[in-house]
Each structure stands twice: as C-alpha cells, then as structure tokens.
Amino acid sequence: MQPIDVYTVIRQLTWAFRPLTCFAEVYDFEKQFRYRVFDPAGGLAIVSVSGLLTTKLLNPRALHEDPRTT
C-alpha cells in the first residue's frame, strides 16, 4: 500500500459528503486533522470531528484498523 498525502485525504473527504459542504484542515503543526460538515439550510455544522492524527490518516494500513484495538 502506498502512502497518501493530506491533500488527497481532504479532496476525498470533501467529495464524499457532496452535496453537503465539508471543510477539512490540518492544524497543530500538521500533526492533527479536523473536518466539519454543514447543513445546507441553516449553515450549522452537523458533523464536527477533530483531533485525528495525521499519521493515522496518511497510513493506508491504519485506515483499515479497528480503532477499538489501537
């Protein structure tokens, strides 16, 4: 499995939530990742996820692991 880059993750994630708007970004010196999905009617965040480690997101093997076992 080849490693992927953070911009590929952002593109795929924002595409996955279409037609809803998804905003994704890296923060904390590119160590963490967060995203929010917005309600089209009211503009409120209906999904908000933060604190995902970029090391896990960029490792294809880690993406397939059960988070309860790591």
Secondary structure by P-SEA (a helix, b strand, c coil): cccccaaaaaaaaaaaaccbbbbbbccccccccccccccccccccccccccccccccccccccccccccc
